[in-house]
Amino acid sequence: MIVLGIESSCDETGVALYDSGAGLLGHLLHSQVELHGPYGGVVPELASRDHVRKALPLLRQVLDEAHCEPGDIDGVAYTAGPGMSIGHTHLKVSDLDRAISFYRDVIGLDVMQHYGDQAAFLSAGGYHHHIGLNTWESRGGTPPPKHHTGLYHTAQIPAGRLRFSSI
């Protein structure tokens, strides 16, 4: 049995062919270190676009090196995560507990790190953080007046979006 493995959960695209009788037939890994380096961390939107660009060329090369055809593959194993199409959004909030309650209890994110009453990092799917919240220079603040800067709209697509049906 030949299984195709595809890994693309963060900033690397990996493709491998494994034969249950012969072992590893071939594998390749594309790293995105240079792509994300200028940002000081992984930018999920850039990562997902790079996965799309690299997955098929890597697969073709692994198939060629293993002397296999797509029809030889009996099964596929792939990464099903990290689970949310948003990355590293940092928000200044006036009430940390209220903000955490919203993102945790309504949106369904997990609190990954909590720094007293000043900051918290929340995530979907075990990622280190998708949203950072802090009260530095904003604790007790009021909403911005009309026609001023501020976050008025955002959209997230959490993995557990069926939870919204209970709201």
C-alpha positions as MATLAB code, in Angstrom:
seq = 'MIVLGIESSCDETGVALYDSGAGLLGHLLHSQVELHGPYGGVVPELASRDHVRKALPLLRQVLDEAHCEPGDIDGVAYTAGPGMSIGHTHLKVSDLDRAISFYRDVIGLDVMQHYGDQAAFLSAGGYHHHIGLNTWESRGGTPPPKHHTGLYHTAQIPAGRLRFSSI';
ca = [
       0.000    0.000    0.000;
       1.411    3.391   -1.030;
       0.339    6.417    0.990;
       0.876   10.045    0.014;
       1.527   12.301    2.997;
       1.072   16.077    2.782;
       2.028   18.439    5.629;
       1.154   22.121    5.441;
       0.047   23.185    8.921;
       2.332   26.184    9.326;
       5.271   27.467    7.296;
       6.595   24.382    5.524;
       5.139   22.272    2.761;
       6.065   18.615    2.992;
       5.226   15.778    0.619;
       6.149   12.116    1.100;
       5.357    8.735   -0.425;
       5.440    5.738    1.903;
       5.080    2.100    0.881;
       3.960   -0.257    3.647;
       6.286   -2.909    2.268;
       9.304   -0.941    1.028;
       9.248    2.031    3.413;
       9.865    5.651    2.439;
       9.910    6.028   -1.350;
      10.574    9.757   -1.467;
      10.038   13.010    0.336;
      10.598   16.738   -0.098;
      10.208   19.723    2.168;
       9.855   23.358    1.135;
      10.682   25.840    3.898;
       9.199   29.329    4.059;
      11.814   30.762    6.443;
      12.987   33.353    3.905;
       9.405   34.319    3.035;
       8.461   35.099    6.645;
      11.838   36.373    7.872;
      11.186   40.059    7.174;
       8.027   39.905    9.338;
       9.664   38.335   12.391;
       7.200   35.439   12.373;
       4.841   33.409   10.244;
       2.148   35.300    8.320;
      -0.580   32.660    7.821;
      -2.058   34.244    4.676;
       1.357   34.254    2.979;
       1.981   30.699    4.207;
      -1.285   29.378    2.772;
      -0.651   31.000   -0.621;
       2.854   29.538   -0.739;
       1.486   26.065    0.095;
      -0.827   26.351   -2.918;
       2.108   27.328   -5.166;
       4.464   24.598   -3.937;
       2.332   21.511   -3.231;
       1.833   20.237   -6.798;
       5.431   20.820   -7.971;
       6.691   18.996   -4.866;
       4.260   16.140   -5.480;
       5.334   15.814   -9.126;
       9.000   15.740   -8.119;
       8.447   13.121   -5.379;
       6.418   10.949   -7.781;
       9.186   11.205  -10.405;
      11.961   10.380   -7.938;
       9.972    7.403   -6.582;
       9.141    6.193  -10.119;
       5.435    6.269   -9.267;
       2.322    7.495  -11.016;
      -0.671    9.155   -9.315;
      -2.659    5.949   -9.922;
      -0.170    4.014   -7.738;
      -1.305    5.906   -4.630;
      -3.654    3.906   -2.413;
      -4.348    6.522    0.252;
      -3.673   10.101    1.301;
      -2.769   11.426    4.750;
      -2.835   15.188    5.183;
      -2.755   17.925    7.769;
      -6.167   19.192    8.849;
      -5.190   22.408   10.620;
      -4.243   24.782   12.106;
      -7.865   25.712   11.774;
      -8.333   29.444   11.238;
      -7.730   31.886    8.411;
      -6.427   34.826   10.412;
      -2.986   35.601   11.633;
      -1.343   37.617   14.328;
      -3.945   40.298   14.830;
      -3.088   42.442   17.847;
      -5.816   44.545   19.406;
      -5.686   47.243   22.060;
      -8.728   46.717   24.268;
     -10.209   48.665   27.162;
     -11.395   45.606   29.143;
      -9.262   42.466   28.819;
     -11.698   40.127   30.595;
     -14.578   41.254   28.379;
     -12.470   40.819   25.225;
     -11.309   37.356   26.318;
     -14.923   36.363   27.056;
     -15.935   37.353   23.542;
     -13.088   35.646   21.656;
     -13.096   32.547   23.893;
     -16.797   32.025   24.655;
     -18.464   33.379   21.509;
     -15.864   32.862   18.762;
     -14.465   29.656   20.315;
     -10.745   30.451   20.504;
      -8.509   28.987   23.195;
      -6.499   31.162   25.581;
      -2.896   30.156   24.917;
      -1.169   32.648   27.212;
      -2.537   35.077   29.803;
      -0.380   37.842   31.277;
      -2.225   39.033   34.368;
      -4.724   41.778   33.637;
      -2.685   43.286   30.795;
      -2.496   40.871   27.856;
      -3.646   37.537   26.432;
      -3.014   35.478   23.311;
      -5.791   33.349   21.808;
      -5.727   30.698   19.118;
      -7.609   28.104   17.118;
      -6.223   24.631   16.664;
      -3.261   24.908   19.036;
      -1.412   27.575   17.055;
       0.616   29.889   19.356;
      -1.744   32.809   18.693;
      -4.065   34.230   16.120;
      -5.234   37.168   18.229;
      -3.274   39.137   20.796;
      -5.181   41.385   23.189;
      -3.631   44.024   25.445;
      -4.655   46.949   27.625;
      -1.357   48.824   27.330;
      -2.314   52.484   26.923;
      -5.971   51.510   26.359;
      -7.364   50.237   29.708;
     -10.751   51.809   30.368;
     -10.731   53.586   27.017;
     -13.873   54.575   25.174;
     -14.810   53.636   21.611;
     -13.407   56.017   18.994;
     -15.690   58.840   17.866;
     -17.409   58.523   14.496;
     -15.051   59.166   11.536;
     -11.934   58.263   13.575;
      -9.659   55.255   13.354;
     -10.607   51.987   15.013;
     -11.628   48.438   14.267;
     -15.228   48.495   13.048;
     -15.417   45.142   11.265;
     -13.518   41.889   11.201;
     -14.263   38.429    9.865;
     -12.892   35.141   11.138;
     -13.555   31.618    9.961;
     -12.942   29.374   12.984;
     -12.668   25.618   12.550;
     -15.619   25.101   14.918;
     -17.917   27.534   13.139;
     -20.918   25.301   13.828;
     -20.798   26.737   17.351;
     -22.331   29.905   15.892;
     -25.602   28.051   15.388;
     -26.136   28.119   19.165;
     -25.779   31.915   19.459;
];
